[in-house]
Amino acid sequence: MAGTDAAGQRLDKWLWFARLTRTRSLAAKLVASGYVRVNSRRVTTPAKAIAPGDVLTVALHCQVRVLKVASMGTRRGNPAEASHLFDDLAEARELERSS
C-alpha cells in the first residue's frame, strides 16, 4: 500500500489517521505553521516522512502532546483503531509520577 512502506508515511497523513486533526488539510496547516516537532526538530513540511519509533511533539488545542509513533496507518478508522498508532508519552509520565 502506498505511503506505508519501510521508508515511512507522510506526517500530515499520519496525523489525520491518528485522529489528531479533523481533516488532512488541517494536519498540513498544523505542520506548516510549525506546531509539530519530529524527534525534537521543528518540521514545516507536511510531506516529511515519519517511521515507527519517531517521537512527535504536537502543540494542539492549548496543550502539548508527546507521542511515539507505534505503527503506520492504512486508513482513518475509529478512535480505538487510531489509538494503536501511537503511545502517549505524557500519559506514561503521569502514571510513573502517581506510582
N, C-alpha and C positions, 0 to 999 in steps of 0.2 A: 504494500500500500504506500502511496506517495506520502512523503513527509514523516514516515515513522521508521526509517531505516536506522542503522547504527550511527550514522552521522548526526542524527538528532531531528528536531522538529522546530519549525518557526516559533519564536517566542510568543507572538500575538495569537497564533492559533492555539498554542498550549494554554495560554491564559484563558481563552474562551472555552476550550474543552474542560478546563478545571473549574469553570463557572465563577471565576473571579470578576468577570465583566459580563454584561448582558449581551453585547454584540462583539463581533470580531473587530469592527471598525473602532469601537471604544477601546478595545485592547490595544490596537495600533496607536491610537491617540495617547493612551496612558504611557506607552513605551516612548513614543516620540517626544513627549513632554518631559521626559527624564525622571519619571516616578518609579522606575524599575532598575534594580541592580542585579547583575548576574555574577556570582562569586565575588562580591564586593566592588564590582566595577559598574559604573553607570552605563546604561545602554540606551541609545536613542534610535536604534534601527529595529523596527518591528520584525524584520526578516532574520534577526540574529538566531543562529541555531543553538538550541539547548539540548542537553542529553541527561539521562538519569545520573543522579549524583550532584548535579549543579544545585547551588543554593540561590534562591531568588529572594530579594528583599523588595517588597511592593508597598508603596505608600498609597493607601486606598481608604477612602471614607474616614478621614481623620484618625486613622490607625496605621500602624506599620505591621505587615505580616512577613514573617520569615519562613519560607517554605523550601523543603528539599525535594527536588524532583525525583519521584519514585519510578515513574514509567511515562511513556509517551501515550498520548491519546489517539484513538482511532475515530472517535465521533464525540459529539456533545450529548452526553447521556444525562440521566437524572443525578441529583446531588450525591446519592450514595455511590454511584459509579465514579463521579468526579473526585470524591474523597480518596479514592485509591491511587490517584495520580501523584499525590504529594504527601509528605509528612510535615505537619505543622510544628516547626522547631520552637516557636513561642509557647505552645501548649506543653511541650515536653519540659521546657524550663520551669513552667509553673508547677507541674507535677513534682519535679525534683525539689523545688522550694517548699512545697507543702508536706513532703515526706519527712 
